Amino acid sequence: MKNKHVVDLTDLSHRELMDIISLANDIKAKPDDYLDVCRGKILATLFYEPSTRTQMSFQTAMLRLGGSIIGFDNPQNSSVAKGENLKDTVSVIGGYADIIAIRHPGEGTAAAAAMYSPVPVINAGDGGHLHPTQTLTDVVTLYNEMGRLDNLCIGLCGDLKNGRTVHSLIKTMSTFKKNRFVLISTPELSVPQYIKDVINASECDYTEVTSLAEAMPELDVLYMTRIQRERFTSEEEYQKQNGVFVLDKEKLRYAKKTMKILHPLPRVDEIDVEVDYDERAKYYIQTVYGMYGRMALILTMLKNDERVFAPRIMPTHPFRCSNPRCITKSEKYLPAVFTEVGGDMLLCRYCDGRNLI
């Protein structure tokens, strides 16, 4: 791999991504051939936020490869509760484990952890920012169910502002030719500008609409998402958005017979349970594809056994990121690192926050 860590799925080249998809399918077809390939290896799962599928999928993936797991699923049961910072946590755990999967509410946490970890870091979700292994799950599913990753009309519906799975999926799928995105949300929950900038810089197009029913006939893929309750500052604001978009059998009447329905889960009420029995619903098998995808990713990343115990030293900028959810707000020792965008804007290298100067 060209990169030691996977903070964003675009850290992988197309060739590397297709090789991982191929490996995932080979593991699925011949699981017995991979039972002991990670014997003696340890995966650490550091989950600062609740998780069912992502955490268990990582753990199952490592166990099915013959490896072992350590970690925590509640930071209050770790030294984090005593005030330990991220740098110290990953530096220490990196001495115990061979690879780390981290989930955290701070946007840009995986990028920060990668600066200090002596072993490969996988982003298992950082706030409302990115979720690359969910996108790996999605692309393994799409490749198997659709037979391709290009020339697709992909509808994304729900909380497109806070949905990290949406951001990661768009970033990855916009690297494939002639994909088109239909962004279905309320104006308040539309996709962040930096994601629109990604599409605009690609060979793909997008449209923004507010009606799920009207968008249905043109879609090859419908990616439903829940409203991210935990990202709202008040219950009142959440309730204004909840229940606006619901996929049911009536709306499916307007969809192609070949359309595939995906969802990163958990589901709340945005997909009626009757849809579960429609042959186009792929969100349960999607979770199984995700396990094989993570198995393939772990194997690929563990090919490099090099450990680097010295943290990277990066120059710090005098400006600080203005995104209140950026990891630099809580981990104040982190160097401020930006990419210049034009003459009056800085893009935070951790959270992709756009900062006017």
N, C-alpha and C positions, 0 to 999 in steps of 0.2 A: 504494500500500500504506500501511496505517496505521502500520506499523513499518518502519524502515530495515533491520533485521537479522532473520534467522530463526534464533533460538536454539532455539525449540520450535515445532512446527507450529501450536500454538494461538496463535502470534503472528499467524497469518492468521485473518481472519474467515471465516465460512462462505461468504460471497459471493466473497471473494478466493480461497479454496481451490477452489470450483467453477469460477471463471474460469480458474484455472491448469490444472485437469483438462481443461476445454474446449479451452484453448490447446494442451495436450499432445496431445490427440486430433487437433486441426487440423494440428499439425506432423507427426504420424504419417501423416495422410492426404495432406498436400501438402508433403513435405519440401523440394522445389525452391523453394518460396516463401520459405524461411527461410535459404537458403544464405549470404547476406551480411549478415544483419541485425545481426551483432555485429562487423562489420569494424572494425578499429582498437581493439577492446576487449580487455582482458587479464584473465584469471582466474588468481589465484594459489592453488595447492593446497598447503597447509601440513599435511603428514601426519606427525605425531609417532608414529603407530602404524602397523603393517602394514595394507595394504588392497589388494584386487584390484578388486572390483566398484565400490566407491564412488569410489575415485580415478579409475579408468579411465572410469567412467560420467560423472563431472564433466568429465574431459578431452575425452572424445568429444563430449559435449554442446556444449562451447564450440567445438570445432573444426568440428562440423557446422553451427554458427551463423555460421561465418566468422571467429571470434575467435582469439586466441592464448592460450597457457598458459605460466606460469612456476611455480616452487615447488620443493619437495623432498619426497621420500618416505622420507628417513632423516635425522633431526635431527643425527646425527653427521657428516653432510656439510654442515652449515650452522654459522652462528655460535652456535647453541644449544650445540654441543659446547664452545665457549669460555666458556660461562656466560651468554650473552645471555638476558635475561628476556623473557617473553611480551609485555609492554608495548612494549619496544623493537622486537621482531620485527614485530609487526603495525603499529606506527606507521610503520616504514620501508617494509615491503612495501606498505602502503596508499598510499604515495606513488608506487609503481611500477605497481600494478594498479588495476583498476576494481572488482573484487569479489574476496572471499577466501572459500575453503572450507577449514575447519580441522578436523582430527581430532587428539585428544589424550587420553592416559590419565587426566588430571586431570578430575574431575567438576566441571562448572561453567566449564570453560575457554572455551567459546564466549561465555558471558555476560561473562566477564572481557575477552576480546578485543574484544567489541563496545563496551566502555567507551572503548577507546583507538584503534580503527581509524577512519581518515577515510573509509573506503569500506564498503559493505555486507558483513557477515559472515554466512556460512552455516555452521551447525553440522553437520559431517560425522561426528559421534560424539564424545561426551565421556565417557570411562571407561564405567562401567556405568550412566550416567545417562540420556541421551537420544540419539536418532538421527532427527531430523525428516525428512531427505530419504529415509531408508528408509521411513518412514511415508508420505511422499508417493508413493513407489513402490508401497506397499501399497494406498493408497486409489485411485490411478489403476487399478491392477489390479482391485480389487474393483468399482469403478464400471463398468469395461468387462466384467468377467466375470459379475458378479451383477446389474448394472443399477440398483443402489441402494447407499446407505451407511447406511441405517437398517433397523430391524426384522430384524436379523441375530443369529443365535446363533454367537458366535465363540469357538472353543476355542484357548487358547494353552498350549503344552506344552513343558516342558523347564526351562531355567534362567530362571525368572521373576524371580529376585532380581537377577541381574547383567546380564540381557539388556536393553540399552538400547532395542533395537528394540521389545520388548514394552511397555516403559514409554511410549514415544512413541505406539505404536499405540493403547493403551488410552486415553491422555489425549485423543487426537484422536477416536476412535470413540465415546467417552462423551459427546461434544458432539452426537451425532446421536441422535434419539429412538428409544427402545424397543430399543436394542441390548442383548444379554445376553452376559456373558462367563463362560466356563467355564475356570477357572484350574487347569491340570493340572500338578502338580509334587510333588516330595517336600516335606515340611514345612521342610526346611533351605533349600530354594530357592524359597520362596513369594514372591509379589509384595510389595514394600516397602509399609509402611503408608501412606505419602503417596500412593501410587497407588490404594490401596483408598479413601482419603479422597476422591480425585477421583471415583471411581465413585459413592460414597455421596452426593456433592453433586450428582450428575447425575440424569437420569431413567432411568438404566440399572441393571441388577441384575448380581450375580455370585454364582457358587458356586465353592468350592474342592474339588477331588477329587484322588485319588492314582492313579486307574486310567484310562488312555487308552482301553482297550477299552470300558469301561462308558460313557464319555462320548460315544463315536462316533455313536450313532444320532441324537442331537439336534442335531448341529452342521451349520451352513450353511457354515462356514469352519473349517479347521484350520490354525493357524499353528504350525508346528514350529520349534524352535530348538535349537541345540547347547548343550552344557554349556560355559560360558565358562572354559576351562582357565586362561587368563591372569589371571583374577580370584581364583584360589584361592591361599591362602598356603602350601599344601603339596601334593605329588603324591598323598599318601595321601588327603587330603580330596577331591581331584578324583576319584580312582578309586572312592570310595564312591558318587559320584553318576553317574558315566559309565555309559551303557548301560542305565539304568533304564527309559527310555522309547524304544522303537523302533517306528516305523510300518512295517508290512509288509502284504503282500497279505491275510494272515489277518485282521488288524484292519479292513482296508478292507471286508470282507464285511459289517460292521455299519453302514457309513456310507451316507448318502444318495447316490443316483446323481448328484445335482446339487451335492454338496459340492465346494468348491474347496480344494486343498492349497497353502498358501503357505509359504515359508521364506526368511529374509533372506540365507541362505548366508554363509559356507561351511558345507557339510554335512560332518559327520565320520562318524558311524555311526547317527544317529537316524532316517534314512529309508533303508530297504533300496532298493538300486538297481532292483529289480524294479518299484517304485512309479513310477519315471520313465516307464514306458510306459502308465500308467493315465491316461485322458483327464481325470481330475480333478486331476492334478498340474500346477500352473501356475507353479512356481518358476523355470523357465527363461524363459518369456515375461514373467514378473514383472520380470526384469532389464532386458528391452527396454523395458517400460513405464516403468521407472525412468529410463532415459536420456531419454525424451521428457518425463517429469515434470521432470527437472532442467533440460532445455532451456527449458521453459516458465517455471520458477522464475527462472532466470538472466535471461531476457528481461524478466520482470515487475519484478525488482529493479533492473535497469539503466535502467529508465525515469526514475529519479531520479539525475541526474548530480551532485547536490550533494556537495561534499567538506567535511568539517569536521576541521581539523587540530588543534584544541584538544581535549585529552582531557576527558571529563566529570569534574567534581569532585563526589564524593559524600561525605556525612558518614559517619564510621566509628563503629561500635559498640564499646564496651569489651570485649564478649564475643567470643570467636573460635569458629568452627565446630568441632564435635567430630568431624565425619566425617573419618577419616584419609585418605580419597581426594579430599577437596575441594581444588580448585586453590589455595585460600588457604594450604594447608600448604606448598606449594613456592614460590608467588609471594607472599611475605610482605608486600610493599608494598601489596597490594590492600586497599581499605577493607572492613571487616566490615559487611555489609549483611544485614538480617534483616526478615522480616515476623512480627509478633506473632500467635501462634495461641493464643488463650485467655490466661490470666494467667500461665502457668508454662512456656510453650514458645515458642521462636523457630524460624522456618523460614528456612534459609539461602537467600538470593536467587540464589546461584550453583548450588548442587548439590541444593537441596531437602532438605538434611539436617535432621532434627528434633533440636533441641537443648533439653534441659531446663535451666531456670535456677532 
